[in-house]
Amino acid sequence: MKTIQIVLPESLLRQIDQQCGARNRSAFFRQAVEDWFKSRKINELEQKQIAGYKKHPVKSGEFDAWLNEQVWPD
């Protein structure tokens, strides 16, 4: 691992310390950065899916064969 130095406003640092719980600040920041990267990846994939459906929209009746499969038995 590599040690880094960051500058934060004291008010933000207080909020971080309140949320850290049993974790130390390093663990908190590692998790926060990992979550941020995951969120960016999910957003990127969602944007690709949206672009794909805009480029190739669903045609009327395209999925009609699957309609009966969606019925939940009583």
N, C-alpha and C positions, 0 to 999 in steps of 0.2 A: 504494500500500500504506500501511497505517497501522502505526505502531510502538506496541506495548503493553508493559506490564510485568507479569510474573507472579512469584509467590513459590513456590519449591519447596524441599523439604528437600534438604540437601546430598547425602544418599545417593542420592536420585532423580536429581539433576543429574549425579552421577558415572556412573550407569547410562546416562543419555541420552548423555553425552559418549562413553562407550565404544561406543555403538551408532551414533553419527553418521557415523563413517567420514569420507569426503571431504566430506560435506555439513556445512553450518554448522547451528547450533541452530535458526535460523529455518526453514530448509528442512525440518529434522527435524520441527518442530512443525507446519508447514503440511501435510506428508504425513500425520502422525499424526491431525490434525483431519479432513482429507479422508477418510482411511480410516475414522475413527469415524463420520462422517456416512453413508458408503456402507454400513457395517455396520448402522447404525440403519435405513436405508431397506430393506435386504434383510430385516431382521427384521420390519419393518412389513408388507412384502409377504407374507412367510411367514405371519404371523399372519392376514392377510386371507384367504390361501388356506386355512388351517386352519379359519377361521370359515366360509368358503364351503362346505367339505366337511362341516362339522358341520351347517350349515343345509340343505344338499342332498347327503346322503350318496350314494355310488355305489350303484346298485341292482345286485342279483345279475344277472349276465349282461349288464350294460350295455355292456361292452367285448369281449364274446365274439367279435364279428366281426373283431376285430383280432388275435386270438390267433395265427393262422397267420402273420401279418406279423412276429411276433417271432422266428420260427425263423431261425437263421443257417445258411446253406448250409455244407456240409462242404467 
